[in-house]
Amino acid sequence: MKKQNKVSATSPSSSELKKLIEHHLQFTLGDGSHVENHQAMWKATSLALNDIIVKKLEATKQQQQKDDHKSVNYLSLEYLMGRLLSNNLHNLGLYQNTEQALKDMGYELADLCEQGADLALGNGGLGRLAACFLDSLATLDYNAMGYGIHYQHGLFEQSFDNGRQIEAPDMWREFGSPWEVCRPQSSQLVPLYGHVEQVFQADGSSEMVWHEGKHLKGVPWDVPIVGYHSDTVNVLRLWECRADHALDWDLFNQGNYLQALDQQVQAETVSKLLYPNDEHPAGQELRFIQQYFFCACSIKDIIARFEINHGKLAELDSELFASKVAIQLNDTHPTIAILELMRVLVDEHHFAWDNAWALCQQVFAYTNHTLLPEALEKWSVALFERVLPRHLTILYRINEAFLNDEVSKQWPGDDEMRRKLSLIEEADEHNGYQRKVRMAHLCVVTAHKVNGVAQIHSDLVKKDLFPEFHQLWPTKLTNVTNGITPRRWLKACNPLLADLLDKNISGDWAKELTSLSALAAQADDAKFQQEFMAIKRKNKEVLTAEIKKLTGVTVSPDAIFDVQIKRLHEYKRQHLNLLHILALYRRLLANPELPMQPRVFIFGAKAAPGYKLAKEIIYATNKIAEKINNDARIQDKLKVVFLPNYRVSLAEKIIPAADVSEQISTAGKEASGTGNMKLALNGAVTIGTLDGANIEIAEEVGDDNIFIFGLTVDEVKALNANGYDSHQYYQNNEEIKACLDWLDSDYFTPGHAGELSALKESLLAGGDPYKVLADFQSYSDAHQALDLAYQQPKKWARMAILNTALMGKFNSDRSIEDYVNNIWQLNAGQIAK
Ligand code: 26Q
């Protein structure tokens, strides 16, 4: 059954769309000619669409104000939105009409959708999750607002120079950005620096007065978020930092022209760039100010929006406010929002401390995305004191109450427990003799709910990360398994498969993803298998051409496309994949007739610019790829390509063409993963460890349809407890030894022996912290089983189909409903037509 997209009565026809586009070509862009100019046509089409969207946005706003339902405010320092044209068209149900309109003008819509920069205002999983959640919130008609930073430069652009990563600034707005609307009337002023004075009243009471040192101005840019086949258009509000001109005028007038300009430049640095070091926080002052600037603007804006309907926020309105506002903290990056709300309530709205605190506890919830100790944010007390002196006094008071009223009651006389749970880490040799604020502790103490992002991760948050907090508040810690939006990650990026699903599934699978389970009945059907695999083959042909374009390497679509795409991190173990590639290469050199299905290993990953070993892994992969790809002896049985500048729009090309999904993190390290869900949904079979959401994927698809290998979380713990010695694996496994020793030679870097030795070193002298060598054999065995399975086309087709069929659980709509029911307590609105 081919479903008709829901196009409401007011939806424009193709000829109306054509007129709108022509209007923008002529009057906005000043280019009425229909000369071949994809860039102009993309912009005109986007602007035309944006007109429609902004109208719906206004209608949504009015309806939401009328309904006055509770809203959720998603605070995230990162949003990886990718490109918006194709998704907005799909979500509006206007793809076909626009396609027709453009055809009439001599253009292919699919070509235009390739224009325009990605909105890459994030690093990886956490930022993309935020983007998927916004899509689901609008689709499900919830009153939701995303808050973020309008970075001038998003995640850096990556290229390779002789195999080494080169970073260039991302210039996403260089050719204009048709989707955002500036709202200067909603700007906010943000104080910082200065000092705090304790002022005593006649009655002996005292209050803290902050003498603010400096101000920044936050100017919001609104990006509309279009719900899929819903009438809701929500807003992602991104703050840009500018100087406060009201203050600058004084300087101008005093003749300090240069100083005034300098202040402007300084202010603009605050939203200048996205920090690229994900899960490797570095304690720079500018990042701290970014976080605070963002939190202060957002908190003020949330209150301003509340006041539109309810008048000035007063202490009497505490319950009302808490019944209208939920604030979700996407990791600890926006933690200062807690202190800022306390400050605004107590200092500016004159709430009693206890009431303000109770309100904060009702409003905030926190999502944890990592267990890696080095990724847990801590900011030095000295920095806090200098930049946010008033916030620090608030933090101290929260800490005192927490330690005295909660910790000492639960564990009387236990000073060790007070030290362990305190919001302040005392100075010792581990932290460079600095006192530090533990941001995660502040989140857990404040939030009414704290969630992990996959079941095993949430279990580990309870058991290993915050066991004492779990004991204190047994219902606070919970799980919400991540999800992905099937609109972007199937409907828009894989149109051939989407068509096949339309024909075989009743109802709208892009909303009700669990309806795909009906495909399971056809998993062994020869005709359906043939159709499904023909689509995979076509997608592989398209990717083959893209690989040629991006790397110059020729690959065959008959080979297995084996994909590892994610940020580069030791815990994600791209180097385990690489070590296995070396082993395969070596086996092939020893026996060119080795019966194995030809394989193309496809990598996509950016390394944080300061993460040396990650960059060495990229270099090693590129060098090994160069050698293998040009070695005639192995008869094209093995190819390795590292696609440059991995980002959302490249993921959309790779994922539909993947046969194998590499999800090979050390057990216990990957909180969830979401690429694993995207790949499986598009019919790739996972080879993975029992980590993060892989475990739940395995539960859904069944053990026969996934290749699980490696140590479990408990086995990794036992290995650590007994003293892990990677040298043993090196000595006892001839293949491991040979492959690692290979890295010391100049085989892959002629004339430059030792260039790849850092990798070997990290696995031996470096102690192999992520157990690469311990998992190698099991990984290699799993790959052998996978190779055998692929050699049986019917068996493989069945596995691939079942993966697509059984991903229903991982719809981000389900994640959002979990948050709504267990954390936010929202009502869905219906937008008046
Ligand atoms: C913090 C302070 C200073 C600079 C940078 C940072 C920083 C930035 C980004 C710290 C961490 C991140 C990103 C973390 C992240 O992406 N985590 C991933 O979140 C996904 C969504 O829940 C999970 O699926 C992944 O498992 C998890 O790694």
Residues whose N, C-alpha, C, O or C-beta is under 5 A from the ligand:
A	BS01	26Q	N123 G124 G125 L126 L129 Y275 N277 D278 E279 H280 P281 A282 H369 V453 E670 A671 S672 G673 T674
